[in-house]
Amino acid sequence: MGPANVRLNPIGAAACFAFGLCMVIYIFGFPDWFQKEQKISLKELLSVSIALVERGGNRVRDIREGNTLAEKSKGKTKEGADEVLTEGDMESHRAIVYGFAKTFPGLQVISEESDIRPVSFKLIDNVNSKNDEVDKLIKNDMSVPFNKVTVWVDPLDATQEYKENLKQYVTVMICVAVNGQPTIGVIHKPFEQKTVWAWVGSGHSSNLQMVENKRKDGDPYNIIISRSHTGDVMESVKESLGNNTNIVKAGGAGYKTLEVIEGRADAYVHTTRIKKWDICAGNAILSAFHGKMTTLEGAFIDYSSRREVVNNNGLLATLFDHYKYLEQHIAKPMEHNKEKR
């Protein structure tokens, strides 16, 4: 008996293939190449960030003026300073983070605070994705994939000063990083009701202007440092730059960076550990004005990862002569910065 010839019915084969494909999709979902990459408008993200930073700032101001801080300690820093948490921190956090979650579901947002309390989006006011000043000053837009964007939120910078009623140092900050690079920075001073913003390569708020480098050889240096995390920065700076140096102590990384951006300080120097939500917004605004923020070792700071929220290598922020300060070894990071906590 000869071998049998088996002929496949084309229609049956096609039906089997289609059934098998349907089962694979049902079990594993559509492959990525069937799905359109989700993108986000940076212009809309800037407008929403401005609205939310001011919403958070309103909560910060109301709680301080109502004296309902409900403060408690989160622990101590490596240098022994108290890390304070207030109701202002938490209410601002909720206003901003929930606002982003409602407006841009799935967006990666990293905040200084955390809150596991469930919330109904029905209770969250909608956020206007249009801003008149942004529409006037920013003529072009850019859409980028969601997975390339990280938003850093500091719902209340300078909490210790907030507790002490030193309102001038308090800011609320939002930063948009694209591929780890600080791209949009928004800083709000709630007690002045002043908001500044910048988008690298695209524009900035009208209340920010380019500052000229008026410093001449022999002029004193004006260096701003932290009032609560001084480390050994005063000694390091004077050893590097000489005694013709004015050291200004101030609260809040946002405040200190703005002092540099607006020309009242030549450099902001920090030698202890600092969190990235404290510095990302200021870094973006500095970059928009061709300034620089690096570690004290001269490395640029990456803002892409939720797993790495601490900058251990100190901080130098300047508008001018950045590498000159680095070459003079203006300061060095504290030795214990890289120790595990």
Order of alpha helices (4+ residues) and beta strands (2+ residues): alpha-beta-alpha-beta-beta-alpha-beta-alpha-beta-beta-alpha-beta-beta-beta-beta-beta-alpha-beta-alpha-beta-beta-alpha-beta-beta-beta-alpha
